[in-house]
């Protein structure tokens, strides 16, 4: 079974949704039977390449809000993140253009390290306050995955994987995606946003049954896996 995930590295609910998906796969027992493919999405394509200012400042300007209002908004999202084990640090987050990160993620996927790189970039941005639009920061994350920094430099300096990023965005537009995260499960069911945990689990259960997947024996009940809640057809 395949799950496609459209997300951006500066989207706070994308990291939360990623964790929810991982928890749901663990809880339902299909963790080893699912292929996850991360797709590119740009929340703000006009973000300057050299952007590195405070996220608080950026939000104030973008939404004409006071500093207190944007801090309260950040605090609310941070509380939601804690529910899935993520300790967000909005005070240190920096505005970032994510095109380079998306291109490197495509390259890392080809090299068999896509999931590792995606996790490292999200962690660097939301938990560590790193400027993920910065080339040196991205190269350090590449090195952590065990991939070649020289190879990564060549990707950044060239145009490789630009088309793949644009294709992901074009497909999202065709699907009517208006925001991220957006999950497509086995090309049948969609989940828009970081929905309640049961939505992820119910949808995975239904799609897995339709795909004929079987859980590990220690995850099966007396009659095997079941899913009868129609609300997971979203």
GUDREN-600719 format. One record per residue: residue number from 1; x, z, y of N, C-alpha, C in turn; chain. Coordinates in steps of 0.1 Angstrom, whole numbers, plus 5000, padded with zeros to 4 digits. Layout:
// residues N
{NUM; {X; Z; Y}; {X; Z; Y}; {X; Z; Y}; "A"}
...
// end
This chain:
// residues 234
{1; {5008; 5000; 4988}; {5000; 5000; 5000}; {5009; 5000; 5012}; "A"}
{2; {5005; 4992; 5022}; {5013; 4991; 5034}; {5006; 4997; 5047}; "A"}
{3; {5013; 5004; 5055}; {5008; 5010; 5067}; {5017; 5005; 5079}; "A"}
{4; {5010; 4998; 5088}; {5017; 4993; 5100}; {5014; 5002; 5112}; "A"}
{5; {5024; 5006; 5119}; {5023; 5015; 5130}; {5028; 5009; 5143}; "A"}
{6; {5019; 5007; 5153}; {5023; 5002; 5166}; {5026; 5014; 5174}; "A"}
{7; {5038; 5015; 5181}; {5041; 5027; 5189}; {5052; 5024; 5199}; "A"}
{8; {5053; 5033; 5209}; {5064; 5031; 5218}; {5072; 5045; 5218}; "A"}
{9; {5085; 5044; 5221}; {5093; 5056; 5220}; {5091; 5066; 5231}; "A"}
{10; {5084; 5062; 5242}; {5081; 5072; 5253}; {5066; 5076; 5252}; "A"}
{11; {5059; 5073; 5242}; {5045; 5077; 5240}; {5044; 5091; 5233}; "A"}
{12; {5040; 5101; 5240}; {5040; 5115; 5233}; {5031; 5115; 5221}; "A"}
{13; {5020; 5108; 5221}; {5011; 5109; 5210}; {5016; 5100; 5198}; "A"}
{14; {5025; 5091; 5201}; {5031; 5083; 5190}; {5039; 5092; 5180}; "A"}
{15; {5047; 5101; 5186}; {5055; 5110; 5177}; {5046; 5120; 5170}; "A"}
{16; {5035; 5124; 5177}; {5026; 5133; 5170}; {5018; 5126; 5159}; "A"}
{17; {5014; 5113; 5162}; {5007; 5105; 5152}; {5016; 5102; 5140}; "A"}
{18; {5029; 5100; 5143}; {5038; 5097; 5132}; {5039; 5110; 5122}; "A"}
{19; {5040; 5121; 5128}; {5040; 5133; 5120}; {5027; 5135; 5112}; "A"}
{20; {5016; 5132; 5119}; {5003; 5134; 5112}; {5002; 5124; 5100}; "A"}
{21; {5007; 5112; 5101}; {5007; 5102; 5090}; {5016; 5108; 5079}; "A"}
{22; {5028; 5113; 5082}; {5037; 5118; 5072}; {5031; 5130; 5065}; "A"}
{23; {5024; 5139; 5072}; {5017; 5150; 5066}; {5006; 5145; 5057}; "A"}
{24; {4998; 5136; 5062}; {4987; 5131; 5054}; {4992; 5125; 5041}; "A"}
{25; {5003; 5117; 5041}; {5008; 5111; 5029}; {5013; 5122; 5019}; "A"}
{26; {5019; 5132; 5024}; {5023; 5143; 5016}; {5011; 5151; 5010}; "A"}
{27; {5001; 5153; 5018}; {4990; 5161; 5013}; {4981; 5153; 5003}; "A"}
{28; {4981; 5140; 5005}; {4973; 5131; 4996}; {4980; 5127; 4983}; "A"}
{29; {4994; 5129; 4984}; {5002; 5125; 4972}; {5006; 5111; 4971}; "A"}
{30; {5004; 5103; 4982}; {5008; 5089; 4981}; {5021; 5086; 4989}; "A"}
{31; {5028; 5096; 4991}; {5041; 5094; 5000}; {5050; 5084; 4994}; "A"}
{32; {5052; 5083; 4981}; {5061; 5074; 4974}; {5055; 5060; 4971}; "A"}
{33; {5042; 5059; 4974}; {5035; 5047; 4970}; {5032; 5038; 4982}; "A"}
{34; {5037; 5042; 4994}; {5033; 5036; 5007}; {5045; 5030; 5014}; "A"}
{35; {5044; 5018; 5019}; {5055; 5012; 5027}; {5050; 5013; 5042}; "A"}
{36; {5058; 5019; 5050}; {5055; 5021; 5064}; {5064; 5011; 5072}; "A"}
{37; {5057; 5003; 5081}; {5064; 4994; 5090}; {5061; 4997; 5104}; "A"}
{38; {5071; 5000; 5112}; {5069; 5004; 5126}; {5070; 4991; 5134}; "A"}
{39; {5060; 4989; 5143}; {5058; 4978; 5152}; {5061; 4982; 5166}; "A"}
{40; {5066; 4972; 5174}; {5070; 4975; 5188}; {5057; 4974; 5197}; "A"}
{41; {5058; 4982; 5207}; {5047; 4982; 5218}; {5054; 4987; 5230}; "A"}
{42; {5051; 4981; 5242}; {5057; 4986; 5254}; {5045; 4991; 5263}; "A"}
{43; {5045; 5004; 5265}; {5035; 5010; 5274}; {5036; 5005; 5288}; "A"}
{44; {5049; 5004; 5293}; {5051; 4999; 5307}; {5063; 4989; 5307}; "A"}
{45; {5060; 4976; 5305}; {5071; 4966; 5304}; {5078; 4965; 5317}; "A"}
{46; {5073; 4970; 5328}; {5079; 4969; 5341}; {5089; 4981; 5344}; "A"}
{47; {5091; 4990; 5335}; {5100; 5001; 5337}; {5114; 4995; 5339}; "A"}
{48; {5121; 4998; 5350}; {5135; 4993; 5352}; {5144; 4996; 5341}; "A"}
{49; {5153; 4987; 5338}; {5162; 4988; 5327}; {5171; 5001; 5329}; "A"}
{50; {5174; 5004; 5341}; {5183; 5015; 5344}; {5176; 5028; 5348}; "A"}
{51; {5163; 5028; 5345}; {5155; 5040; 5348}; {5160; 5052; 5341}; "A"}
{52; {5161; 5063; 5348}; {5165; 5076; 5341}; {5161; 5088; 5349}; "A"}
{53; {5150; 5086; 5357}; {5145; 5097; 5365}; {5136; 5106; 5357}; "A"}
{54; {5132; 5117; 5363}; {5123; 5127; 5357}; {5110; 5121; 5353}; "A"}
{55; {5105; 5124; 5341}; {5091; 5120; 5337}; {5081; 5126; 5346}; "A"}
{56; {5083; 5138; 5351}; {5074; 5145; 5360}; {5073; 5137; 5373}; "A"}
{57; {5084; 5132; 5378}; {5084; 5125; 5391}; {5076; 5111; 5389}; "A"}
{58; {5079; 5105; 5377}; {5073; 5092; 5374}; {5058; 5094; 5373}; "A"}
{59; {5053; 5104; 5366}; {5039; 5106; 5365}; {5032; 5109; 5378}; "A"}
{60; {5039; 5117; 5386}; {5033; 5120; 5399}; {5030; 5107; 5407}; "A"}
{61; {5040; 5098; 5407}; {5039; 5086; 5415}; {5029; 5077; 5409}; "A"}
{62; {5029; 5076; 5395}; {5020; 5066; 5389}; {5006; 5070; 5390}; "A"}
{63; {5002; 5083; 5389}; {4988; 5087; 5388}; {4984; 5095; 5401}; "A"}
{64; {4993; 5095; 5411}; {4990; 5102; 5423}; {4986; 5117; 5421}; "A"}
{65; {4993; 5124; 5412}; {4990; 5137; 5409}; {5001; 5147; 5415}; "A"}
{66; {4997; 5159; 5416}; {5006; 5169; 5420}; {5016; 5173; 5409}; "A"}
{67; {5027; 5180; 5412}; {5036; 5184; 5402}; {5030; 5194; 5393}; "A"}
{68; {5021; 5203; 5398}; {5014; 5213; 5390}; {5005; 5206; 5380}; "A"}
{69; {4998; 5195; 5385}; {4989; 5188; 5376}; {4997; 5181; 5364}; "A"}
{70; {5008; 5175; 5367}; {5015; 5168; 5356}; {5021; 5178; 5347}; "A"}
{71; {5026; 5189; 5352}; {5031; 5200; 5343}; {5020; 5205; 5334}; "A"}
{72; {5008; 5207; 5339}; {4997; 5212; 5331}; {4994; 5201; 5320}; "A"}
{73; {4994; 5189; 5324}; {4992; 5178; 5314}; {5002; 5178; 5303}; "A"}
{74; {5015; 5180; 5307}; {5026; 5181; 5297}; {5024; 5192; 5288}; "A"}
{75; {5020; 5204; 5294}; {5019; 5216; 5286}; {5008; 5214; 5275}; "A"}
{76; {4997; 5207; 5279}; {4986; 5205; 5270}; {4991; 5196; 5258}; "A"}
{77; {4998; 5186; 5261}; {5003; 5177; 5251}; {5014; 5184; 5242}; "A"}
{78; {5022; 5193; 5248}; {5032; 5200; 5241}; {5025; 5210; 5231}; "A"}
{79; {5014; 5215; 5235}; {5007; 5224; 5225}; {5002; 5216; 5214}; "A"}
{80; {4997; 5204; 5216}; {4992; 5196; 5205}; {5004; 5192; 5196}; "A"}
{81; {5016; 5190; 5202}; {5027; 5186; 5194}; {5032; 5198; 5185}; "A"}
{82; {5030; 5210; 5190}; {5034; 5222; 5182}; {5026; 5223; 5169}; "A"}
{83; {5014; 5217; 5169}; {5005; 5218; 5157}; {5011; 5210; 5146}; "A"}
{84; {5020; 5201; 5149}; {5026; 5193; 5138}; {5041; 5196; 5137}; "A"}
{85; {5045; 5207; 5143}; {5059; 5211; 5142}; {5069; 5205; 5151}; "A"}
{86; {5064; 5199; 5163}; {5073; 5193; 5172}; {5073; 5202; 5185}; "A"}
{87; {5085; 5204; 5190}; {5087; 5213; 5202}; {5091; 5204; 5214}; "A"}
{88; {5081; 5198; 5221}; {5083; 5189; 5232}; {5090; 5196; 5244}; "A"}
{89; {5099; 5189; 5250}; {5105; 5194; 5262}; {5103; 5185; 5274}; "A"}
{90; {5091; 5186; 5280}; {5088; 5176; 5291}; {5097; 5178; 5303}; "A"}
{91; {5101; 5190; 5305}; {5109; 5193; 5317}; {5122; 5184; 5318}; "A"}
{92; {5128; 5181; 5306}; {5140; 5174; 5305}; {5138; 5159; 5302}; "A"}
{93; {5126; 5154; 5300}; {5123; 5140; 5296}; {5126; 5131; 5308}; "A"}
{94; {5132; 5120; 5305}; {5136; 5110; 5315}; {5128; 5097; 5313}; "A"}
{95; {5124; 5091; 5323}; {5118; 5077; 5323}; {5128; 5068; 5316}; "A"}
{96; {5122; 5059; 5307}; {5131; 5050; 5300}; {5124; 5037; 5297}; "A"}
{97; {5132; 5026; 5299}; {5128; 5013; 5294}; {5132; 5012; 5279}; "A"}
{98; {5122; 5009; 5270}; {5125; 5010; 5256}; {5128; 4997; 5249}; "A"}
{99; {5129; 4986; 5256}; {5132; 4973; 5250}; {5144; 4974; 5241}; "A"}
{100; {5155; 4979; 5246}; {5167; 4979; 5238}; {5165; 4988; 5225}; "A"}
{101; {5158; 4999; 5226}; {5155; 5007; 5215}; {5147; 5000; 5204}; "A"}
{102; {5137; 4992; 5209}; {5129; 4985; 5199}; {5137; 4974; 5192}; "A"}
{103; {5145; 4967; 5200}; {5154; 4956; 5194}; {5163; 4962; 5183}; "A"}
{104; {5169; 4974; 5187}; {5178; 4980; 5177}; {5171; 4985; 5165}; "A"}
{105; {5158; 4989; 5167}; {5150; 4994; 5155}; {5148; 4982; 5146}; "A"}
{106; {5145; 4970; 5151}; {5143; 4959; 5143}; {5156; 4956; 5135}; "A"}
{107; {5167; 4957; 5142}; {5180; 4954; 5135}; {5182; 4965; 5124}; "A"}
{108; {5180; 4978; 5128}; {5182; 4989; 5118}; {5173; 4987; 5106}; "A"}
{109; {5161; 4982; 5108}; {5152; 4979; 5097}; {5158; 4969; 5087}; "A"}
{110; {5163; 4958; 5093}; {5170; 4948; 5084}; {5181; 4955; 5076}; "A"}
{111; {5188; 4964; 5083}; {5199; 4971; 5076}; {5195; 4982; 5067}; "A"}
{112; {5182; 4984; 5066}; {5177; 4995; 5057}; {5177; 5009; 5063}; "A"}
{113; {5178; 5010; 5076}; {5178; 5023; 5083}; {5168; 5024; 5094}; "A"}
{114; {5157; 5016; 5093}; {5147; 5015; 5104}; {5140; 5029; 5106}; "A"}
{115; {5136; 5035; 5095}; {5128; 5047; 5096}; {5137; 5058; 5102}; "A"}
{116; {5150; 5059; 5097}; {5159; 5069; 5102}; {5162; 5067; 5117}; "A"}
{117; {5164; 5055; 5122}; {5166; 5052; 5136}; {5154; 5056; 5144}; "A"}
{118; {5142; 5052; 5140}; {5130; 5055; 5147}; {5129; 5070; 5149}; "A"}
{119; {5131; 5078; 5139}; {5130; 5092; 5140}; {5140; 5098; 5150}; "A"}
{120; {5152; 5093; 5149}; {5163; 5098; 5158}; {5160; 5095; 5172}; "A"}
{121; {5154; 5083; 5175}; {5151; 5080; 5189}; {5140; 5089; 5195}; "A"}
{122; {5130; 5091; 5187}; {5119; 5099; 5191}; {5123; 5114; 5193}; "A"}
{123; {5131; 5119; 5184}; {5137; 5132; 5185}; {5145; 5133; 5198}; "A"}
{124; {5154; 5123; 5200}; {5163; 5124; 5212}; {5155; 5124; 5225}; "A"}
{125; {5144; 5117; 5225}; {5136; 5116; 5238}; {5127; 5129; 5240}; "A"}
{126; {5119; 5132; 5230}; {5110; 5143; 5232}; {5115; 5157; 5230}; "A"}
{127; {5125; 5159; 5222}; {5130; 5172; 5219}; {5143; 5175; 5226}; "A"}
{128; {5151; 5165; 5228}; {5165; 5167; 5234}; {5166; 5162; 5248}; "A"}
{129; {5157; 5155; 5254}; {5158; 5151; 5267}; {5168; 5140; 5270}; "A"}
{130; {5171; 5132; 5260}; {5181; 5122; 5262}; {5175; 5109; 5268}; "A"}
{131; {5184; 5102; 5275}; {5180; 5090; 5282}; {5180; 5078; 5272}; "A"}
{132; {5170; 5075; 5265}; {5170; 5066; 5254}; {5171; 5051; 5259}; "A"}
{133; {5170; 5049; 5272}; {5172; 5036; 5278}; {5187; 5033; 5280}; "A"}
{134; {5195; 5043; 5279}; {5209; 5042; 5281}; {5216; 5037; 5269}; "A"}
{135; {5225; 5027; 5270}; {5232; 5020; 5259}; {5240; 5030; 5251}; "A"}
{136; {5248; 5039; 5258}; {5257; 5048; 5252}; {5249; 5058; 5243}; "A"}
{137; {5237; 5062; 5248}; {5228; 5071; 5241}; {5224; 5065; 5228}; "A"}
{138; {5219; 5052; 5229}; {5214; 5045; 5217}; {5225; 5042; 5207}; "A"}
{139; {5238; 5039; 5212}; {5249; 5037; 5203}; {5252; 5050; 5195}; "A"}
{140; {5251; 5061; 5202}; {5253; 5074; 5195}; {5243; 5077; 5184}; "A"}
{141; {5230; 5072; 5187}; {5220; 5074; 5177}; {5222; 5064; 5165}; "A"}
{142; {5227; 5052; 5168}; {5230; 5042; 5158}; {5241; 5048; 5149}; "A"}
{143; {5251; 5054; 5155}; {5262; 5060; 5147}; {5257; 5071; 5138}; "A"}
{144; {5247; 5079; 5142}; {5241; 5089; 5134}; {5235; 5084; 5121}; "A"}
{145; {5229; 5071; 5122}; {5223; 5065; 5111}; {5233; 5060; 5101}; "A"}
{146; {5246; 5059; 5105}; {5256; 5053; 5096}; {5258; 5039; 5098}; "A"}
{147; {5251; 5033; 5108}; {5253; 5019; 5111}; {5264; 5016; 5121}; "A"}
{148; {5268; 5003; 5121}; {5280; 4999; 5130}; {5276; 4999; 5144}; "A"}
{149; {5284; 5007; 5153}; {5281; 5006; 5167}; {5285; 4993; 5173}; "A"}
{150; {5295; 4986; 5167}; {5299; 4973; 5171}; {5287; 4963; 5169}; "A"}
{151; {5281; 4965; 5158}; {5269; 4956; 5155}; {5258; 4959; 5164}; "A"}
{152; {5256; 4971; 5168}; {5246; 4975; 5177}; {5249; 4969; 5191}; "A"}
{153; {5261; 4970; 5195}; {5265; 4964; 5208}; {5262; 4950; 5209}; "A"}
{154; {5265; 4943; 5198}; {5263; 4928; 5198}; {5248; 4925; 5199}; "A"}
{155; {5239; 4934; 5193}; {5225; 4932; 5194}; {5221; 4934; 5209}; "A"}
{156; {5225; 4945; 5215}; {5222; 4948; 5229}; {5226; 4937; 5239}; "A"}
{157; {5238; 4932; 5237}; {5244; 4923; 5246}; {5238; 4908; 5244}; "A"}
{158; {5232; 4906; 5232}; {5227; 4893; 5230}; {5212; 4893; 5231}; "A"}
{159; {5205; 4884; 5224}; {5191; 4883; 5225}; {5184; 4884; 5211}; "A"}
{160; {5192; 4889; 5201}; {5186; 4890; 5188}; {5175; 4900; 5188}; "A"}
{161; {5164; 4897; 5181}; {5153; 4905; 5178}; {5143; 4906; 5190}; "A"}
{162; {5146; 4899; 5201}; {5137; 4899; 5212}; {5124; 4893; 5208}; "A"}
{163; {5125; 4882; 5200}; {5112; 4874; 5196}; {5104; 4883; 5187}; "A"}
{164; {5110; 4891; 5178}; {5103; 4900; 5169}; {5095; 4910; 5177}; "A"}
{165; {5101; 4916; 5187}; {5095; 4926; 5196}; {5083; 4919; 5202}; "A"}
{166; {5084; 4907; 5208}; {5073; 4900; 5215}; {5062; 4897; 5205}; "A"}
{167; {5066; 4893; 5193}; {5056; 4890; 5182}; {5047; 4902; 5179}; "A"}
{168; {5053; 4914; 5178}; {5046; 4926; 5175}; {5036; 4929; 5186}; "A"}
{169; {5040; 4927; 5199}; {5031; 4930; 5210}; {5020; 4920; 5210}; "A"}
{170; {5023; 4907; 5207}; {5013; 4897; 5207}; {5002; 4900; 5196}; "A"}
{171; {5007; 4904; 5184}; {4997; 4907; 5173}; {4988; 4919; 5177}; "A"}
{172; {4994; 4929; 5184}; {4986; 4940; 5189}; {4975; 4935; 5198}; "A"}
{173; {4979; 4926; 5207}; {4969; 4921; 5216}; {4958; 4913; 5209}; "A"}
{174; {4961; 4906; 5198}; {4952; 4899; 5190}; {4942; 4909; 5183}; "A"}
{175; {4948; 4920; 5179}; {4940; 4930; 5172}; {4931; 4938; 5182}; "A"}
{176; {4933; 4936; 5195}; {4926; 4944; 5205}; {4931; 4958; 5208}; "A"}
{177; {4944; 4960; 5204}; {4950; 4973; 5207}; {4951; 4976; 5222}; "A"}
{178; {4946; 4987; 5226}; {4946; 4990; 5240}; {4956; 5002; 5243}; "A"}
{179; {4960; 5008; 5233}; {4970; 5019; 5234}; {4976; 5023; 5221}; "A"}
{180; {4986; 5031; 5222}; {4993; 5035; 5209}; {4993; 5051; 5209}; "A"}
{181; {4995; 5056; 5196}; {4998; 5049; 5184}; {4985; 5042; 5178}; "A"}
{182; {4988; 5031; 5171}; {4977; 5024; 5164}; {4982; 5021; 5150}; "A"}
{183; {4974; 5025; 5140}; {4977; 5024; 5126}; {4968; 5014; 5119}; "A"}
{184; {4974; 5005; 5111}; {4966; 4996; 5103}; {4970; 4999; 5089}; "A"}
{185; {4960; 5003; 5081}; {4963; 5007; 5067}; {4958; 4997; 5057}; "A"}
{186; {4968; 4991; 5050}; {4965; 4981; 5040}; {4957; 4969; 5045}; "A"}
{187; {4959; 4966; 5058}; {4952; 4955; 5064}; {4937; 4956; 5064}; "A"}
{188; {4932; 4968; 5063}; {4918; 4970; 5062}; {4912; 4980; 5072}; "A"}
{189; {4919; 4991; 5074}; {4914; 5001; 5082}; {4923; 5004; 5094}; "A"}
{190; {4918; 5007; 5105}; {4926; 5011; 5117}; {4923; 5025; 5122}; "A"}
{191; {4933; 5031; 5126}; {4932; 5044; 5133}; {4939; 5043; 5147}; "A"}
{192; {4931; 5045; 5157}; {4935; 5044; 5171}; {4938; 5058; 5176}; "A"}
{193; {4951; 5061; 5179}; {4955; 5074; 5185}; {4958; 5084; 5174}; "A"}
{194; {4962; 5096; 5179}; {4965; 5107; 5171}; {4952; 5114; 5168}; "A"}
{195; {4945; 5109; 5158}; {4932; 5114; 5155}; {4933; 5128; 5147}; "A"}
{196; {4922; 5135; 5145}; {4923; 5147; 5137}; {4929; 5144; 5123}; "A"}
{197; {4936; 5154; 5118}; {4943; 5152; 5105}; {4935; 5147; 5094}; "A"}
{198; {4922; 5152; 5093}; {4914; 5147; 5082}; {4911; 5132; 5082}; "A"}
{199; {4911; 5126; 5094}; {4909; 5112; 5095}; {4920; 5104; 5088}; "A"}
{200; {4932; 5109; 5090}; {4943; 5102; 5084}; {4942; 5104; 5069}; "A"}
{201; {4939; 5116; 5064}; {4939; 5118; 5050}; {4927; 5111; 5043}; "A"}
{202; {4915; 5111; 5049}; {4904; 5104; 5043}; {4906; 5089; 5043}; "A"}
{203; {4912; 5084; 5053}; {4914; 5069; 5054}; {4924; 5065; 5044}; "A"}
{204; {4935; 5072; 5042}; {4945; 5069; 5032}; {4939; 5070; 5018}; "A"}
{205; {4931; 5081; 5016}; {4925; 5082; 5003}; {4916; 5070; 4999}; "A"}
{206; {4908; 5066; 5008}; {4899; 5054; 5006}; {4907; 5042; 5003}; "A"}
{207; {4917; 5039; 5012}; {4925; 5027; 5011}; {4933; 5027; 4998}; "A"}
{208; {4938; 5038; 4994}; {4946; 5040; 4982}; {4937; 5037; 4969}; "A"}
{209; {4925; 5042; 4969}; {4916; 5040; 4958}; {4913; 5025; 4957}; "A"}
{210; {4910; 5019; 4968}; {4906; 5005; 4968}; {4918; 4996; 4963}; "A"}
{211; {4930; 5001; 4966}; {4942; 4994; 4962}; {4946; 4997; 4947}; "A"}
{212; {4939; 5006; 4941}; {4942; 5010; 4927}; {4954; 5019; 4925}; "A"}
{213; {4958; 5026; 4936}; {4969; 5035; 4935}; {4966; 5048; 4928}; "A"}
{214; {4975; 5053; 4920}; {4973; 5066; 4913}; {4982; 5076; 4919}; "A"}
{215; {4977; 5088; 4920}; {4985; 5099; 4925}; {4995; 5104; 4914}; "A"}
{216; {5005; 5111; 4918}; {5013; 5118; 4907}; {5004; 5128; 4900}; "A"}
{217; {5007; 5130; 4887}; {4998; 5139; 4879}; {4996; 5152; 4885}; "A"}
{218; {5006; 5158; 4891}; {5004; 5171; 4897}; {4996; 5172; 4909}; "A"}
{219; {4992; 5160; 4915}; {4983; 5159; 4926}; {4969; 5156; 4923}; "A"}
{220; {4966; 5152; 4910}; {4953; 5148; 4906}; {4944; 5160; 4902}; "A"}
{221; {4931; 5159; 4905}; {4922; 5168; 4900}; {4917; 5164; 4886}; "A"}
{222; {4907; 5171; 4881}; {4903; 5168; 4868}; {4898; 5154; 4866}; "A"}
{223; {4892; 5148; 4876}; {4887; 5135; 4875}; {4895; 5125; 4884}; "A"}
{224; {4907; 5129; 4888}; {4915; 5120; 4896}; {4911; 5121; 4910}; "A"}
{225; {4918; 5113; 4919}; {4915; 5113; 4933}; {4901; 5108; 4937}; "A"}
{226; {4895; 5114; 4947}; {4882; 5110; 4952}; {4882; 5109; 4967}; "A"}
{227; {4874; 5100; 4972}; {4872; 5099; 4987}; {4858; 5093; 4989}; "A"}
{228; {4849; 5101; 4994}; {4835; 5096; 4996}; {4830; 5097; 5010}; "A"}
{229; {4838; 5101; 5019}; {4834; 5103; 5033}; {4834; 5090; 5040}; "A"}
{230; {4822; 5085; 5044}; {4822; 5072; 5051}; {4828; 5072; 5065}; "A"}
{231; {4831; 5084; 5070}; {4836; 5085; 5084}; {4851; 5080; 5084}; "A"}
{232; {4857; 5078; 5073}; {4871; 5073; 5073}; {4871; 5058; 5074}; "A"}
{233; {4860; 5051; 5074}; {4860; 5037; 5077}; {4859; 5035; 5092}; "A"}
{234; {4870; 5035; 5098}; {4870; 5034; 5113}; {4876; 5021; 5117}; "A"}
// end
